[in-house]
């Protein structure tokens, strides 16, 4: 039920914008519906489910602190490696990134507020609800990653300015949206492990916000990349940075479950 509600929210938002006669944008009523609905559904379902109520309420507390260092480090590392590889290959120059510090600062509060809604939905409710059903960890990653990615489709297709998408990767919005779904799947192990490790949504929120804020200079044209190289070195959708994020998540999972030791035996 939660997944159906969450995936319907953006399309309902688009319909509301049509009924109101307002243009689709990040400031529209439809966008507010898209962002808020999964959070509200998660709150209602988390609080009313006796098997999840205690952990759901606890997830809004700071939780265990050991996850915060990972949350702070992974995305800056992934961005730095992608930029370093691209710079070494001569396909990008990071010289223009510093000009967008003001744009990043202005977006800190909106980004955090948006990510409270996202993390409250995906890590506050959906991830622990799936774990409670004793699904294998890879199944949890796949379900959460796909739902999280597909939920973004109205955002890429209607709410977000197409010029911002094309400044990251010059492809049609639908193509970009389809590329973005594997990206969220790559992120899902990390965010799942941060939730398990901390018992809280806040490390995931910090990591998510760092990722989003780091993407702002890229989307504003601060990191032009030679055509054809974006899918490899783009800090947003590139294979290199997202492989690092995936490896970090799998590393945390292996440490928690002892899988490498299990294979060595």
C-alpha positions in Angstrom: 0.0 0.0 0.0 2.8 2.4 0.9 4.5 1.8 -2.5 1.3 2.4 -4.4 0.7 5.7 -2.5 4.2 6.8 -2.9 4.4 6.1 -6.7 1.0 7.7 -7.3 1.9 11.0 -5.5 3.9 12.6 -8.3 1.3 11.8 -11.0 -1.5 13.2 -8.7 0.7 16.3 -8.3 0.9 16.7 -12.0 -2.9 16.3 -12.3 -3.4 18.9 -9.5 -1.2 21.4 -11.4 -3.3 20.8 -14.5 -6.6 21.3 -12.6 -5.2 24.5 -11.1 -3.9 25.7 -14.4 -0.4 26.3 -12.9 2.8 25.5 -14.7 4.9 22.5 -13.5 7.8 23.7 -11.4 9.6 23.0 -8.1 7.4 25.7 -6.5 4.1 24.2 -7.6 1.4 22.6 -5.5 1.9 19.4 -7.4 5.6 19.3 -6.3 4.5 19.7 -2.7 2.1 16.8 -3.0 4.8 14.7 -4.6 7.3 15.3 -1.9 5.0 15.3 1.2 2.7 12.3 0.4 5.3 9.4 0.9 6.4 11.0 4.2 2.8 11.4 5.5 1.9 7.9 4.4 5.0 6.5 6.2 4.2 8.4 9.4 0.6 7.0 9.4 1.6 3.5 8.6 4.7 3.5 10.8 2.8 4.8 13.9 -0.2 2.5 13.4 1.8 -0.7 12.9 2.5 -2.2 16.3 5.5 -4.2 14.9 7.2 -1.0 13.6 5.9 1.7 15.9 8.8 1.7 18.3 11.6 1.6 15.7 9.8 4.1 13.5 9.6 6.7 16.3 13.2 5.9 17.4 14.4 6.5 13.8 13.7 10.3 14.3 16.2 10.4 17.1 20.0 10.9 16.4 20.7 7.2 16.9 24.1 5.6 17.1 26.9 8.1 16.1 29.2 5.7 14.4 27.3 6.0 11.1 27.8 9.7 10.8 31.4 9.6 9.7 30.5 7.4 6.8 27.6 9.6 5.9 29.9 12.6 5.8 32.6 11.0 3.8 31.2 8.8 1.0 29.7 11.3 -1.4 32.6 13.8 -1.2 35.0 11.0 -1.9 33.0 9.7 -4.8 32.8 13.2 -6.3 36.5 13.9 -5.8 37.5 10.6 -7.4 35.2 11.2 -10.4 36.5 14.7 -10.9 40.1 13.6 -10.5 39.7 10.9 -13.1 38.0 13.2 -15.5 40.6 15.9 -15.0 43.5 13.5 -15.5 41.8 12.3 -18.7 41.4 15.9 -19.9 37.6 15.7 -20.3 36.7 18.2 -17.5 38.1 21.0 -15.5 36.9 21.7 -11.9 38.0 25.3 -12.1 34.5 26.7 -12.4 33.0 24.9 -9.3 34.1 27.6 -6.8 31.8 30.2 -8.4 28.7 28.4 -7.2 29.3 28.5 -3.5 26.5 31.0 -3.0 24.0 28.9 -4.9 24.9 25.9 -2.7 24.6 28.0 0.5 21.1 29.3 -0.5 19.9 25.8 -1.2 21.0 24.2 2.1 17.7 24.7 4.0 15.4 23.7 1.1 17.6 20.6 0.4 17.5 19.5 4.0 13.8 20.0 4.3 13.2 18.1 1.1 15.4 15.3 2.3 13.6 15.1 5.7 10.6 14.1 3.6 12.5 11.6 1.5 14.5 10.0 4.2 11.4 9.9 6.5 9.7 7.9 3.7 12.4 5.6 2.4 14.5 5.0 5.5 12.0 5.9 8.1 9.3 3.6 6.9 9.9 1.6 3.7 13.4 0.1 4.5 12.6 -1.1 8.0 9.2 -2.4 6.9 10.9 -4.6 4.3 13.6 -5.7 6.7 10.9 -6.6 9.2 9.5 -9.0 6.6 12.8 -10.8 6.6 13.5 -10.1 2.9 17.1 -10.9 1.8 19.2 -7.7 2.0 19.7 -7.6 -1.9 15.9 -7.7 -2.3 15.5 -4.8 0.1 18.0 -2.8 -1.9 16.3 -3.6 -5.2 12.8 -2.8 -4.0 13.8 0.4 -2.2 16.1 1.5 -5.1 13.5 0.9 -7.8 10.7 2.6 -5.8 12.9 5.5 -4.9 14.0 5.9 -8.5 10.6 5.5 -10.1 9.1 7.9 -7.6 11.4 10.6 -9.2 10.0 10.2 -12.7 7.5 13.1 -12.5 10.3 15.2 -11.1 12.5 14.6 -14.1 9.7 14.7 -16.6 7.7 17.7 -15.3 8.7 19.4 -12.1 12.4 20.0 -12.8 13.6 22.5 -15.4 14.9 20.5 -18.4 17.9 22.8 -18.8 19.2 21.7 -15.4 19.0 18.1 -16.5 20.8 18.7 -19.8 23.6 20.6 -18.1 24.3 17.4 -16.2 23.8 15.0 -19.1 22.6 16.2 -22.5 19.9 13.6 -23.1 16.1 13.8 -23.2 14.3 13.9 -19.8 12.9 10.4 -20.2 16.4 9.0 -20.9 17.8 10.8 -17.9 15.0 9.5 -15.7 15.7 5.9 -16.8 19.4 6.4 -16.1 18.6 7.8 -12.7 16.8 4.6 -11.6 20.0 2.5 -11.6 21.7 5.3 -9.7 19.2 5.0 -6.8 19.6 1.3 -6.9 23.4 1.8 -6.5 22.7 4.1 -3.5 20.3 1.8 -1.8 22.8 -0.5 -0.1 24.6 2.5 1.5 21.5 4.1 2.7 20.1 0.8 4.0 23.3 0.1 6.0 23.3 3.7 7.4 19.8 3.1 8.6 20.7 -0.3 10.2 24.0 0.9 11.6 22.5 4.1 13.3 18.9 3.1 13.8 18.1 6.6 12.6 17.2 8.5 9.4 19.6 11.3 10.1 22.9 9.8 8.8 21.1 9.1 5.5 19.7 12.6 5.5 23.1 14.0 5.9 24.6 11.8 3.1 21.6 12.6 0.8 21.9 16.3 1.4 25.6 16.4 0.8 25.0 14.5 -2.5 22.3 16.9 -3.6 24.2 20.1 -2.6 27.3 18.8 -4.4 25.3 18.4 -7.6 24.1 22.0 -7.7 27.3 23.4 -9.3 27.3 20.6 -11.8 23.6 21.3 -12.8 24.4 25.0 -13.1 27.2 24.4 -15.6 30.1 24.6 -13.3 31.7 21.4 -14.5 31.5 21.1 -18.3 32.3 17.6 -19.4 33.4 16.6 -22.9 30.4 15.0 -24.7 30.5 11.2 -24.4 32.3 11.1 -21.0 29.4 12.1 -18.7 28.2 8.5 -18.1 31.7 7.7 -16.9 32.9 10.7 -14.8 29.9 12.9 -14.1 29.7 13.3 -10.3 25.9 13.0 -10.6 25.2 10.0 -12.9 28.7 8.7 -13.7 29.7 5.1 -13.4 32.8 5.9 -11.4 31.2 7.9 -8.5 28.2 5.6 -8.2 30.4 2.5 -8.2 32.2 4.1 -5.2 28.9 4.7 -3.4 27.8 1.1 -4.2 31.1 -0.3 -3.0 30.8 1.7 0.3 27.3 0.2 0.9 28.4 -3.3 0.1 31.5 -2.9 2.3 29.3 -1.8 5.3 27.0 -4.8 4.6 29.9 -7.2 4.4 31.2 -5.9 7.7 27.9 -6.3 9.4 27.1 -9.7 8.0 30.6 -11.1 8.0 30.1 -12.3 4.4 33.8 -12.2 3.3 34.8 -14.3 6.3 31.9 -16.7 5.5 33.2 -17.1 1.9 36.8 -17.7 3.1 35.7 -20.6 5.2 
